[in-house]
Amino acid sequence: MNSSTLSRDRDPGPARNKRRSHVLPRAAFGQVAAMFMLVASGTISATPASAGTQVPAQAVAPAAAAAPARYTINTGDQLDVFVWGEERMQRQVLVQPDGTFAFPLAGTIRAAGRNVSDIADEIRERISLNYTSAPPDVTVSVRETEGTRFYVLGKVKQPGSFASGTRPNVLQALSMAGGADEFADIGNAVIMRQTPQGEIVEPVRLKRLLKGGRSLKSGALSNPLPTLSSGDVLIVP
């Protein structure tokens, strides 16, 4: 055997090296096989996620529901005021026509147009001056409600006094009065309202509202409809 023969036997040559380069170790082959099985079964998606992939609608958390409107106290409502640990200060109070009531150690409390939480906080703050330690908690609840009592006068089909569990807007109030009369000047309707600063007059553009789709654009109103409080008078000339 000559030296050239030995040289060929020791040197596998380019062809043999090329074939060996495609042979994977057993451990690597096992990993590839396991990955293939996961893709085939759907456990791993074969398509990579992209930055622009849209999130399914079910995955998006629903928007928080708007909190319901809280009841505001009206004149004529009866309230229960409870001061914890002070039996002598448990009272039933009546909201007077001026929107206030009196309470021991707290004086005169304005209630009309406010909710019970705000009233309780004010009473607690006022009586705190009489305590060296932390003042007791105060709870205010509505015992009986008079509701929102308002008046619709002028050229309407059924003028008079009306009551509602909530504060109605001007269109709701007008509908409770049967609607405007045939010769009503709805363009000059006003709301008369008594405030602590005196009586005020608020113009109401009923004409534009009653035309509906002919004058109102779709979507949210830029200015909310005026609402009536207890004692308000809607006048349609």
Phi, psi and omega in degrees: 000126183271174185292330180291326177294317178297324181295321180291324180292324181282327183265111182295339178086162183300321184297315181293320177300323181294319180294321180292333182293341181266359181270121181271150171297159183298319181297316180294323178297322179294322178294318179296318180296318179295321178296321179297321180294322179295320179293317181296325181279350180090000179295322177242130180287135180282346180258119181294144178288142179250163182295335183267006181297132181279141177279133179304150182299328181293336183278345182277128181295133180296149179294146180296134180294141179296138180289138180295151179294139181273145182292135177253141186289142177241162173299141182093347177290147174254132184241148169256123178247122184238119176255114186297130178082000180234086184297330182287351182248025173267117187225150165256124185238152178248128178286118186287166180304334178276004176087012184236170169210159181257145180218140183303138179068350181249341180080212182272126182247129175277125185245324185300133179084003181241164176261166188294330180295316179295322179295317179298320179296320180292319179298316180298320180295321182288318182282348181297337179294342181263008182235134176280330176261191181297134180291154180290161177288150180236134177238132177238130178225158180272120179275308176220142181244135175279337183080180178274111178256122182225176186226141175236120185231166178101212185273071172236163186287329180223074180294153178155197181260139183224154178231144180219146178291338178232173179280112182281152172277176188296326179290320177295319179296319180295321180292326177293335178269013177086000181093170182285150177288165184300322184256022181289143176267077186292345179286346182238027177291149180221160171248127174259128187224135177268125179236166176302334180272356181127183182276137180235160178238127181244115178294146179233126181270071181291331184299314180293323181292319184286343176286341175063234186297341180285342182228348182256136177275151179290156181105189183291142177289135178293325177235121180299155178293140176298142178247157182257135174259171178301132180093348181291152179233120174266121182246124178246104185288000000 
